[in-house]
């Protein structure tokens, strides 16, 4: 009885997802995507650093969740909660092992991504900023950051804080997906996540090599975005990060967090990814996911990291990748049905939507 109640507590932590036979559906494609990144990068020198960061973060989240679970179990009158918890961990050892492997694969992927991002101007020298800035000027009648500052400038501090927490939000969301039950949605989300970092963060970023408004004057010279620096002065975190990124770019560093790339916006792409998951898993909360997307998109422009077009391309690219990842799951489902004796394509089996 205790184990059943505890299992219900664990499964209730990520609602809206139905059971699926295996985590292999996402693990193998995700590993292959990261392997491509590693081959392109040619090195994984940052892998140890990112592995330590990833597992430290995952460990902190696990401890926080365990404490909350124990408090909830005690409040619900669950007898022998530690024994029940041990039984749950053992019962779900396969899923937890896949999650651990997934975290390590992601660490390899981020390591390769950081190296490749720092080398974008080596592959394709920055060139697209003038065209992107001029398009903003045509679209808004002025620079896009000026439009956002005029209408939402009083929200600079909270938007800056929310934008600054993007990476942590993504890490928590990705970790939650990793430990959720195997489902078509889980597989689709993880495959899409890997493709997003590779195709949007590296391939498209090389094709549209740009530094963004916040670095425009430093790279190209002139005073076109001098007023942006003045506007951002109260947001000390933004200016300090910009100075750090610029110093690393000048020095040719490939340290954690190095690299400058504006088009397309991976920040916006990541929030679309998260919004799509929320829409599928918790339809009633979809408005929260899309509201978060709107704040990040607005922040990407107001804080000078991106041109307006950067976020549009990032969002559209993620939608295409999400659909493609769903097609991959559809193809794998048909392969499984064909390969299983006694099963037909008409048999009920959940698929991606």
KOLTIPA-508602 format. One record per residue (C-alpha): residue in one letter; x, y negated, z. Coordinates in steps of 0.001 Angstrom, whole numbers, plus 500000, padded with zeros to 6 digits. Layout:
N
<node type="A" X="X" Y="Y" Z="Z"/>
...
END
This chain:
353
<node type="X" X="500000" Y="500000" Z="500000"/>
<node type="X" X="502801" Y="497614" Z="500951"/>
<node type="X" X="504635" Y="498287" Z="497700"/>
<node type="X" X="501485" Y="497694" Z="495655"/>
<node type="X" X="500823" Y="494346" Z="497330"/>
<node type="X" X="504473" Y="493320" Z="496919"/>
<node type="X" X="504464" Y="494308" Z="493265"/>
<node type="X" X="501381" Y="492161" Z="492740"/>
<node type="X" X="503230" Y="489237" Z="494340"/>
<node type="X" X="506181" Y="489704" Z="491983"/>
<node type="X" X="504081" Y="489994" Z="488834"/>
<node type="X" X="501972" Y="487003" Z="489841"/>
<node type="X" X="505091" Y="484813" Z="489769"/>
<node type="X" X="504921" Y="484602" Z="485961"/>
<node type="X" X="501243" Y="484769" Z="484992"/>
<node type="X" X="499773" Y="484952" Z="481533"/>
<node type="X" X="502042" Y="487699" Z="480195"/>
<node type="X" X="500928" Y="491260" Z="479429"/>
<node type="X" X="502993" Y="494409" Z="479589"/>
<node type="X" X="505170" Y="495554" Z="476694"/>
<node type="X" X="507261" Y="498730" Z="476417"/>
<node type="X" X="510848" Y="497428" Z="476333"/>
<node type="X" X="513188" Y="494459" Z="476732"/>
<node type="X" X="515290" Y="495813" Z="473871"/>
<node type="X" X="512946" Y="493925" Z="471533"/>
<node type="X" X="514651" Y="490654" Z="472459"/>
<node type="X" X="517996" Y="491826" Z="473827"/>
<node type="X" X="519482" Y="493160" Z="470583"/>
<node type="X" X="518430" Y="490211" Z="468332"/>
<node type="X" X="519544" Y="487710" Z="470992"/>
<node type="X" X="522946" Y="489398" Z="471255"/>
<node type="X" X="523348" Y="489367" Z="467469"/>
<node type="X" X="522524" Y="485651" Z="467273"/>
<node type="X" X="525092" Y="484829" Z="469947"/>
<node type="X" X="527632" Y="487088" Z="468243"/>
<node type="X" X="527270" Y="484961" Z="465103"/>
<node type="X" X="527946" Y="481831" Z="467174"/>
<node type="X" X="531024" Y="483428" Z="468706"/>
<node type="X" X="532342" Y="484470" Z="465298"/>
<node type="X" X="531915" Y="480936" Z="463951"/>
<node type="X" X="533562" Y="479415" Z="467024"/>
<node type="X" X="536442" Y="481898" Z="466862"/>
<node type="X" X="536952" Y="481753" Z="470625"/>
<node type="X" X="535071" Y="482010" Z="473907"/>
<node type="X" X="537579" Y="480136" Z="476054"/>
<node type="X" X="534796" Y="478523" Z="478091"/>
<node type="X" X="532933" Y="481779" Z="478692"/>
<node type="X" X="534299" Y="482334" Z="482210"/>
<node type="X" X="533353" Y="478809" Z="483264"/>
<node type="X" X="529858" Y="479069" Z="481827"/>
<node type="X" X="529376" Y="482558" Z="483268"/>
<node type="X" X="530212" Y="481268" Z="486745"/>
<node type="X" X="527856" Y="478308" Z="486299"/>
<node type="X" X="525071" Y="480493" Z="484922"/>
<node type="X" X="525228" Y="483157" Z="487605"/>
<node type="X" X="525635" Y="480582" Z="490372"/>
<node type="X" X="522491" Y="478832" Z="489150"/>
<node type="X" X="520641" Y="482122" Z="488701"/>
<node type="X" X="521713" Y="483220" Z="492176"/>
<node type="X" X="520427" Y="479991" Z="493705"/>
<node type="X" X="517085" Y="480400" Z="491931"/>
<node type="X" X="516873" Y="484047" Z="493043"/>
<node type="X" X="517543" Y="483146" Z="496684"/>
<node type="X" X="514933" Y="480381" Z="496595"/>
<node type="X" X="512385" Y="482732" Z="495025"/>
<node type="X" X="513128" Y="485492" Z="497553"/>
<node type="X" X="512652" Y="483113" Z="500466"/>
<node type="X" X="509331" Y="481915" Z="499051"/>
<node type="X" X="508268" Y="485508" Z="498390"/>
<node type="X" X="509105" Y="486565" Z="501943"/>
<node type="X" X="507205" Y="483617" Z="503400"/>
<node type="X" X="504196" Y="484416" Z="501223"/>
<node type="X" X="504342" Y="488103" Z="502144"/>
<node type="X" X="504542" Y="487361" Z="505875"/>
<node type="X" X="501656" Y="484904" Z="505585"/>
<node type="X" X="499586" Y="487558" Z="503788"/>
<node type="X" X="500296" Y="490079" Z="506545"/>
<node type="X" X="502465" Y="492400" Z="504460"/>
<node type="X" X="504084" Y="495074" Z="506638"/>
<node type="X" X="507810" Y="495750" Z="506203"/>
<node type="X" X="508394" Y="493098" Z="503513"/>
<node type="X" X="512102" Y="493872" Z="503126"/>
<node type="X" X="511377" Y="497518" Z="502438"/>
<node type="X" X="508674" Y="496560" Z="499965"/>
<node type="X" X="511050" Y="494124" Z="498282"/>
<node type="X" X="513741" Y="496788" Z="497968"/>
<node type="X" X="511196" Y="499128" Z="496381"/>
<node type="X" X="510176" Y="496440" Z="493904"/>
<node type="X" X="513757" Y="495710" Z="492920"/>
<node type="X" X="514411" Y="499406" Z="492399"/>
<node type="X" X="511189" Y="499852" Z="490404"/>
<node type="X" X="512112" Y="496939" Z="488129"/>
<node type="X" X="515847" Y="497618" Z="488009"/>
<node type="X" X="515810" Y="497985" Z="484223"/>
<node type="X" X="514167" Y="494614" Z="483683"/>
<node type="X" X="516499" Y="492929" Z="486181"/>
<node type="X" X="519536" Y="494500" Z="484526"/>
<node type="X" X="518385" Y="493175" Z="481143"/>
<node type="X" X="517981" Y="489737" Z="482732"/>
<node type="X" X="521551" Y="489866" Z="484049"/>
<node type="X" X="522809" Y="490910" Z="480615"/>
<node type="X" X="520713" Y="488157" Z="479053"/>
<node type="X" X="522298" Y="485538" Z="481328"/>
<node type="X" X="525773" Y="486721" Z="480331"/>
<node type="X" X="524876" Y="486659" Z="476632"/>
<node type="X" X="523514" Y="483132" Z="477060"/>
<node type="X" X="526755" Y="482099" Z="478786"/>
<node type="X" X="528726" Y="483358" Z="475780"/>
<node type="X" X="526350" Y="481469" Z="473498"/>
<node type="X" X="526668" Y="478163" Z="475366"/>
<node type="X" X="530446" Y="478585" Z="475426"/>
<node type="X" X="530543" Y="478986" Z="471650"/>
<node type="X" X="528042" Y="476136" Z="471239"/>
<node type="X" X="530164" Y="473720" Z="473293"/>
<node type="X" X="533252" Y="474495" Z="471235"/>
<node type="X" X="531394" Y="474170" Z="467940"/>
<node type="X" X="529635" Y="470940" Z="468949"/>
<node type="X" X="532974" Y="469309" Z="469774"/>
<node type="X" X="534230" Y="470317" Z="466327"/>
<node type="X" X="531273" Y="468953" Z="464312"/>
<node type="X" X="533194" Y="465868" Z="463098"/>
<node type="X" X="536018" Y="468196" Z="462055"/>
<node type="X" X="533650" Y="470268" Z="459921"/>
<node type="X" X="531656" Y="467257" Z="458654"/>
<node type="X" X="532848" Y="463727" Z="459545"/>
<node type="X" X="530135" Y="461507" Z="461006"/>
<node type="X" X="528307" Y="459826" Z="458146"/>
<node type="X" X="524507" Y="459756" Z="458613"/>
<node type="X" X="524073" Y="456984" Z="461212"/>
<node type="X" X="523589" Y="454057" Z="458854"/>
<node type="X" X="520847" Y="455862" Z="456934"/>
<node type="X" X="519115" Y="457026" Z="460123"/>
<node type="X" X="519310" Y="453582" Z="461735"/>
<node type="X" X="517999" Y="451924" Z="458578"/>
<node type="X" X="515099" Y="454387" Z="458432"/>
<node type="X" X="514170" Y="453477" Z="462020"/>
<node type="X" X="514300" Y="449816" Z="461008"/>
<node type="X" X="511967" Y="450477" Z="458083"/>
<node type="X" X="509624" Y="452650" Z="460150"/>
<node type="X" X="509230" Y="450314" Z="463145"/>
<node type="X" X="510221" Y="446985" Z="461635"/>
<node type="X" X="513085" Y="446951" Z="464156"/>
<node type="X" X="515379" Y="449447" Z="465828"/>
<node type="X" X="513344" Y="452245" Z="467426"/>
<node type="X" X="514901" Y="451721" Z="470858"/>
<node type="X" X="513670" Y="448106" Z="470835"/>
<node type="X" X="510106" Y="449283" Z="470169"/>
<node type="X" X="510277" Y="451813" Z="473021"/>
<node type="X" X="511888" Y="449287" Z="475358"/>
<node type="X" X="509166" Y="446717" Z="474651"/>
<node type="X" X="506314" Y="449128" Z="475387"/>
<node type="X" X="507857" Y="451385" Z="478060"/>
<node type="X" X="510905" Y="449492" Z="479323"/>
<node type="X" X="509528" Y="449242" Z="482863"/>
<node type="X" X="509719" Y="453059" Z="483043"/>
<node type="X" X="513440" Y="453150" Z="482239"/>
<node type="X" X="514516" Y="454622" Z="485597"/>
<node type="X" X="511961" Y="457479" Z="485844"/>
<node type="X" X="512368" Y="458369" Z="482168"/>
<node type="X" X="516144" Y="458383" Z="482611"/>
<node type="X" X="515801" Y="460703" Z="485624"/>
<node type="X" X="513476" Y="463115" Z="483801"/>
<node type="X" X="515725" Y="463110" Z="480751"/>
<node type="X" X="518783" Y="463734" Z="482926"/>
<node type="X" X="517111" Y="466809" Z="484444"/>
<node type="X" X="516518" Y="468370" Z="481000"/>
<node type="X" X="519319" Y="470931" Z="481235"/>
<node type="X" X="518212" Y="472129" Z="484669"/>
<node type="X" X="514610" Y="472362" Z="483459"/>
<node type="X" X="515715" Y="474434" Z="480474"/>
<node type="X" X="517789" Y="476729" Z="482681"/>
<node type="X" X="514901" Y="477341" Z="485073"/>
<node type="X" X="512490" Y="477975" Z="482195"/>
<node type="X" X="514879" Y="480355" Z="480429"/>
<node type="X" X="515543" Y="482231" Z="483688"/>
<node type="X" X="511799" Y="482558" Z="484332"/>
<node type="X" X="511300" Y="484012" Z="480860"/>
<node type="X" X="514192" Y="486448" Z="481370"/>
<node type="X" X="512716" Y="487954" Z="484530"/>
<node type="X" X="509146" Y="488108" Z="483219"/>
<node type="X" X="507558" Y="491373" Z="482113"/>
<node type="X" X="508399" Y="492601" Z="478593"/>
<node type="X" X="505839" Y="491093" Z="476216"/>
<node type="X" X="505727" Y="489896" Z="472624"/>
<node type="X" X="505764" Y="486320" Z="473963"/>
<node type="X" X="508909" Y="486952" Z="475999"/>
<node type="X" X="510743" Y="488463" Z="473041"/>
<node type="X" X="509586" Y="485732" Z="470683"/>
<node type="X" X="510648" Y="483024" Z="473133"/>
<node type="X" X="514157" Y="484386" Z="473737"/>
<node type="X" X="514842" Y="485055" Z="470052"/>
<node type="X" X="513594" Y="481552" Z="469205"/>
<node type="X" X="515796" Y="480110" Z="471952"/>
<node type="X" X="518929" Y="481692" Z="470516"/>
<node type="X" X="518076" Y="480613" Z="466971"/>
<node type="X" X="517311" Y="477084" Z="468153"/>
<node type="X" X="520790" Y="476545" Z="469582"/>
<node type="X" X="522464" Y="478042" Z="466512"/>
<node type="X" X="520383" Y="476610" Z="463674"/>
<node type="X" X="519373" Y="473245" Z="465139"/>
<node type="X" X="522262" Y="472618" Z="467514"/>
<node type="X" X="525053" Y="473632" Z="465123"/>
<node type="X" X="524007" Y="474219" Z="461498"/>
<node type="X" X="521646" Y="471240" Z="461109"/>
<node type="X" X="523861" Y="469081" Z="463323"/>
<node type="X" X="526769" Y="469649" Z="460940"/>
<node type="X" X="524601" Y="468872" Z="457928"/>
<node type="X" X="523374" Y="465606" Z="459503"/>
<node type="X" X="526565" Y="464648" Z="461339"/>
<node type="X" X="525875" Y="461499" Z="463389"/>
<node type="X" X="526766" Y="459871" Z="466708"/>
<node type="X" X="523503" Y="458149" Z="467635"/>
<node type="X" X="522687" Y="454514" Z="468538"/>
<node type="X" X="524550" Y="454585" Z="471873"/>
<node type="X" X="527857" Y="455319" Z="470099"/>
<node type="X" X="527155" Y="453463" Z="466835"/>
<node type="X" X="529194" Y="450331" Z="467584"/>
<node type="X" X="532065" Y="452278" Z="469144"/>
<node type="X" X="532433" Y="454481" Z="466092"/>
<node type="X" X="531545" Y="452191" Z="463192"/>
<node type="X" X="532428" Y="448837" Z="464760"/>
<node type="X" X="530278" Y="445722" Z="464879"/>
<node type="X" X="527569" Y="444629" Z="467336"/>
<node type="X" X="524435" Y="446193" Z="465858"/>
<node type="X" X="523490" Y="447955" Z="469112"/>
<node type="X" X="525099" Y="445537" Z="471582"/>
<node type="X" X="521676" Y="444716" Z="473073"/>
<node type="X" X="521121" Y="448415" Z="473739"/>
<node type="X" X="524164" Y="448490" Z="476024"/>
<node type="X" X="522760" Y="445545" Z="477951"/>
<node type="X" X="519328" Y="447161" Z="478234"/>
<node type="X" X="520847" Y="450395" Z="479568"/>
<node type="X" X="522997" Y="448668" Z="482176"/>
<node type="X" X="520533" Y="449460" Z="485036"/>
<node type="X" X="520627" Y="453145" Z="484025"/>
<node type="X" X="524133" Y="453771" Z="485337"/>
<node type="X" X="523929" Y="457515" Z="484816"/>
<node type="X" X="523368" Y="457084" Z="481081"/>
<node type="X" X="526270" Y="454674" Z="480562"/>
<node type="X" X="528646" Y="456791" Z="482633"/>
<node type="X" X="527793" Y="459928" Z="480693"/>
<node type="X" X="528233" Y="458030" Z="477434"/>
<node type="X" X="531664" Y="456779" Z="478525"/>
<node type="X" X="532684" Y="460301" Z="479563"/>
<node type="X" X="531506" Y="461863" Z="476298"/>
<node type="X" X="533280" Y="459187" Z="474269"/>
<node type="X" X="536550" Y="459668" Z="476185"/>
<node type="X" X="536398" Y="463414" Z="475620"/>
<node type="X" X="535617" Y="462916" Z="471947"/>
<node type="X" X="538594" Y="460582" Z="471514"/>
<node type="X" X="540867" Y="463048" Z="473329"/>
<node type="X" X="539562" Y="465991" Z="471299"/>
<node type="X" X="538533" Y="467892" Z="474441"/>
<node type="X" X="536405" Y="471042" Z="474300"/>
<node type="X" X="535520" Y="470974" Z="477972"/>
<node type="X" X="532113" Y="471770" Z="479429"/>
<node type="X" X="529642" Y="469199" Z="478128"/>
<node type="X" X="531905" Y="467853" Z="475397"/>
<node type="X" X="530777" Y="466950" Z="471897"/>
<node type="X" X="528685" Y="464185" Z="470328"/>
<node type="X" X="525811" Y="464917" Z="467969"/>
<node type="X" X="522593" Y="462967" Z="467450"/>
<node type="X" X="520716" Y="464498" Z="464529"/>
<node type="X" X="518691" Y="466609" Z="465179"/>
<node type="X" X="517756" Y="466257" Z="468842"/>
<node type="X" X="518288" Y="469496" Z="470745"/>
<node type="X" X="516678" Y="467886" Z="473800"/>
<node type="X" X="513423" Y="467416" Z="471906"/>
<node type="X" X="513736" Y="470864" Z="470316"/>
<node type="X" X="514070" Y="472448" Z="473760"/>
<node type="X" X="510966" Y="470705" Z="475102"/>
<node type="X" X="508931" Y="471890" Z="472111"/>
<node type="X" X="510160" Y="475434" Z="472840"/>
<node type="X" X="509007" Y="475087" Z="476440"/>
<node type="X" X="505672" Y="473535" Z="475450"/>
<node type="X" X="504968" Y="476442" Z="473076"/>
<node type="X" X="505600" Y="478947" Z="475882"/>
<node type="X" X="503310" Y="477072" Z="478263"/>
<node type="X" X="500613" Y="476855" Z="475588"/>
<node type="X" X="500690" Y="480640" Z="475131"/>
<node type="X" X="501196" Y="481732" Z="478753"/>
<node type="X" X="499101" Y="479104" Z="480538"/>
<node type="X" X="496726" Y="477512" Z="477966"/>
<node type="X" X="495064" Y="475288" Z="480564"/>
<node type="X" X="498449" Y="473723" Z="481383"/>
<node type="X" X="499379" Y="473085" Z="477752"/>
<node type="X" X="498818" Y="469349" Z="478190"/>
<node type="X" X="501629" Y="469284" Z="480772"/>
<node type="X" X="504059" Y="470879" Z="478339"/>
<node type="X" X="503219" Y="468443" Z="475568"/>
<node type="X" X="503318" Y="465488" Z="477970"/>
<node type="X" X="506835" Y="466552" Z="478974"/>
<node type="X" X="507744" Y="466736" Z="475286"/>
<node type="X" X="506444" Y="463184" Z="474796"/>
<node type="X" X="508513" Y="461847" Z="477709"/>
<node type="X" X="511711" Y="463519" Z="476460"/>
<node type="X" X="511113" Y="462309" Z="472907"/>
<node type="X" X="510501" Y="458768" Z="474150"/>
<node type="X" X="513556" Y="458976" Z="476401"/>
<node type="X" X="515764" Y="460202" Z="473578"/>
<node type="X" X="514999" Y="456967" Z="471713"/>
<node type="X" X="514839" Y="454507" Z="474620"/>
<node type="X" X="518126" Y="455709" Z="476148"/>
<node type="X" X="519897" Y="455384" Z="472812"/>
<node type="X" X="520938" Y="458985" Z="472422"/>
<node type="X" X="518878" Y="459521" Z="469282"/>
<node type="X" X="517152" Y="457845" Z="466369"/>
<node type="X" X="513413" Y="458431" Z="466032"/>
<node type="X" X="513957" Y="460877" Z="463175"/>
<node type="X" X="516262" Y="463066" Z="465267"/>
<node type="X" X="513426" Y="464175" Z="467518"/>
<node type="X" X="511017" Y="464701" Z="464628"/>
<node type="X" X="513468" Y="467015" Z="462869"/>
<node type="X" X="514273" Y="468821" Z="466123"/>
<node type="X" X="510591" Y="469382" Z="466894"/>
<node type="X" X="509699" Y="470548" Z="463394"/>
<node type="X" X="512741" Y="472823" Z="463292"/>
<node type="X" X="511699" Y="474486" Z="466539"/>
<node type="X" X="508170" Y="475084" Z="465236"/>
<node type="X" X="509597" Y="476800" Z="462144"/>
<node type="X" X="511986" Y="478884" Z="464266"/>
<node type="X" X="509156" Y="479847" Z="466641"/>
<node type="X" X="507048" Y="481119" Z="463749"/>
<node type="X" X="510035" Y="482987" Z="462288"/>
<node type="X" X="510779" Y="484614" Z="465661"/>
<node type="X" X="507140" Y="485727" Z="465781"/>
<node type="X" X="507548" Y="487299" Z="462344"/>
<node type="X" X="510589" Y="489188" Z="463608"/>
<node type="X" X="508476" Y="490621" Z="466436"/>
<node type="X" X="505744" Y="491518" Z="463944"/>
<node type="X" X="508217" Y="493415" Z="461763"/>
<node type="X" X="509656" Y="495248" Z="464790"/>
<node type="X" X="506140" Y="496242" Z="465881"/>
<node type="X" X="505427" Y="497830" Z="462489"/>
<node type="X" X="508769" Y="499660" Z="462555"/>
<node type="X" X="507915" Y="501017" Z="466009"/>
<node type="X" X="504438" Y="502132" Z="464913"/>
<node type="X" X="505786" Y="503876" Z="461825"/>
<node type="X" X="508512" Y="505621" Z="463802"/>
<node type="X" X="506202" Y="506909" Z="466571"/>
<node type="X" X="504468" Y="510215" Z="465772"/>
<node type="X" X="500703" Y="510088" Z="466053"/>
<node type="X" X="500534" Y="506301" Z="465914"/>
<node type="X" X="499090" Y="504194" Z="463125"/>
<node type="X" X="499115" Y="500492" Z="462356"/>
<node type="X" X="495459" Y="500391" Z="463424"/>
<node type="X" X="496357" Y="501381" Z="466990"/>
<node type="X" X="495887" Y="498510" Z="469425"/>
<node type="X" X="499147" Y="496892" Z="470331"/>
<node type="X" X="499745" Y="493301" Z="471360"/>
<node type="X" X="501587" Y="491196" Z="468850"/>
<node type="X" X="502936" Y="487679" Z="468641"/>
<node type="X" X="500698" Y="484766" Z="467795"/>
END
